Amino acid sequence: MYNRNNPSQRCLYIKAIILGDSGVGKTSLMHQYVRGTFSTQYKATIGADFMKKVVNLDDGRVVDVACWDTAGQERFQSLGVAFYRGADCCILCFDVTNARSFENMESWRDEFLIQVGPRDPESFPFVVVGNKIDMEGKRAVSQKRAMEWCASKGNIPYFEASAKKDINVEDAFRTVVKNAMEQETEEDIYNDFPDPIRIDTDDDGSPPCAC
C-alpha cells in the first residue's frame, strides 16, 4: 500500500496509448513490458486491450502506468479512437520488416493529435518503436530512415526493439513515461486518475437488490 499522506509515495497515474498498424507487435510489446512474456500466437486487437504496471521512478515516486493497446486493423480503428481521450503519452510502433507500417505512422500520429487535442501538440510525449529487429535479414526500414523521420517531428525518441527478445522494450516505455511526468503538473497527474465506478442506491435510499 502507498502512504497517501506522503506526497512522494502517492501513486501517480499515466495513460499510455500504443499505436500502429495491425501486426507490428503492439500487443507483444505491451505484454513484454508489463508481464515480461512473449507469445507466438497472434490475435488481432478489437477496439482496445488494457494492462497496468506499477513503476518505481528513480526519485522515489510510484507511477501507475495504464497501457492501452489499440486496434490496428482499419475496420476496428474507429473503436480504438474512443480510448485516446485523456492520454498522457503515446508509443508509435512499426515493424522494421514492413515499410508500409513505417509510412503509416504519420497518419497514426496526426489522427491521435486530432482526437486528443493536447495543449501543446509539438511537445506531446511520443516515442517511436521499430519492432522485430530480431528479424534483421528481412529488414525493410533502416535505422537511419527511422531516426530522420523522428528528427523531423521534433526529435521524438527512437528505439530499435524486439518484443520477442526483450530488447529495448523497458527503455522505450520508461522514456515515454518519464517525459510525460516532466510535462504534467502534479495536479494533472492526480486528477487524471479515472473516477471510481459508482453504484447508486434506489430512490428510497435502500441499497440495490442483490438478485
N, C-alpha and C positions, 0 to 999 in steps of 0.2 A: 504494500500500500504506500501511497505517496502522502507526505505531510502537507495538507492544503494550507496550513498556517505559515509554511515556509515557502515564499515565492520561488526560491531556487530549486525546490523539489516538486513544484506543481507540474502536473503532466500537461504539456502543451499539445496542440493539435495541428497537424499539417495534412492537407488533402493533396495528393499527387495523382495526376492523370497520366496514363500511359497510352500513347497514340502511335498509329502506324498501320500500314496495310495488313491485310489478313495473311497469316503465315510467316511474319517476320520474327516471331518468337516473343511477343509481348507477354503472353501468359507464362511462358517458361522463364522469362526474366523476373517476373513478379514472384513466382514460386521459388526460384533460386534465391532471391533477395530475402523473402520472408521466412521460408522454411528450409532453405539450403538443399532443395531437392530438384531433380530433373526427370522428366518422363518423355519417352519417345512417342507416346500416344498423342495424336493431335485431335483436338476438338475445337471447332470454331466457337468463339465467344458470341453469344446473342445478347445484345444490349450492353451489359457490363458485368464484370466479376469484381469482387471486392475482398481484400485481405488487409490485415493490420499488423504492424510491427512496432514494438516499443524500442526506441533508440535512445541510448545514453550519450549525450554530447560531451565533448572534451571539457566544457565549462561546468559540468555537473547537472545541467538541465536535462529533463526527460521529455522526449517528444513521442507522441502517439501518431505514427505515420499511417494514414489511410491510403492504400494504393488502389486505384480504380483502373482496371484493365478493360478498355472499351472495344467494341466490335470493329473489326477491320473490313469486313465484307460490306460492299456498297449497300446491299439491301437491308442491312441492320444498322447502318451508320446513324440514321435518324433517331434510333433508340438510345445509342450511346451519348449523343449530344445532350440529352437531358441530364446526364451526370456531370457535365462540365462545371455547372454552377458552383461557385464557392471554391474553385480550385486555387491552391496557393503556388503550385508549380507544375511543370509538365515534362515528361520524358518522351521525346520524339524518337521513334525506333525505325530502323530499316534493316534489310538483310543485305549484307555485303556481296552476296551472290546474285542479287536481283536488282538490276539497275532501275527498273520501274518503281520499286518500293522507295528508292532514294529520291527519284524525281518527284514522287507524290508527297514528299514531306512538306513541300512548300504549301500545298493546298491544305494539308492537315494543320499546319501552324496557323495559316490565315483564318481558317474556319474556327479554330479554337479561340483565337483572339477576338473574333467577331462575337462568338457566343458568350465568352467570359466577360469581355469588356473591362479589362483591368485599367486601373487609374493611369498607369504608365506602360503601354504595350511594349515600348522599345527596351525596357529593362525588366520585363517579366522573367522570372526564373525558369529557363529551359535548360535541358541538357539533351544532346543527341547521342544515341547509342547505335553504333554499327554492329549488329549481332552476327553470329555464326562465323567468326574469324577462324574457328577450328576447321572450316572447310576452305582452307586457303587456296587449294588447287582450282576452285570454282569461283574465285572472286571476280566480281564484275564492276565493283566500285572501289577505286583506290583510296587509300588513307588521305592522300593529298587532295583529291577532289572533295572528299567529305569535309576536310578541315577548311578548305577555301569557301565552301558554302556556309559553314558555321561562322567564319570570319565576316562574311558579307551580311550576316544577320545580327551583328552586334557582338561578335566574339562569343557565341554560345559554346560552352564547354563540350568537347567531343571525346567519346570513349569508344575504343575498339573493344568489343566484348564477345564473350561466348557464354550463353546460359548453360550450355551442356558441360563445359569445362570449368565453369565458375571463374571466368576471367573478367575482371573489372566491373562486375555487377554491383558489388557492395560500394565501390568507389563512385560509380555513376549516381546511385541513389543518394548516397551520403552527401555528395556535392550539391545536388539539386535541393535537398532538404536544408543544408547549411545556407545556401543562397536565399532560399525562401525565408528562413529565420532572420536573416540580416535585413530583409526588406520589410517584413511585417513588424508592426509595433506590438508590444506586449498585449495591449487591449485587443487588437485584431485577432491575435492567435487564440486568446482565451475565449473571445466571443464567437469565433467561428465554429466552436465545438457544437455538433448537432444537438438540437433540443431533444430531451427525452420524450419517448412516446407516452402520451397521457391517456389514461382510461378514465373517462368521466363517470360520475355516479348518475343514477337515474334521476328524473325530475324531482322525485320526492325526497331526494337526499340519501336514499339507500344505495348500497353498493350494487353493481350489476349482478344479475343472476348467473351463477355458475352452473350451466346446464350440462 
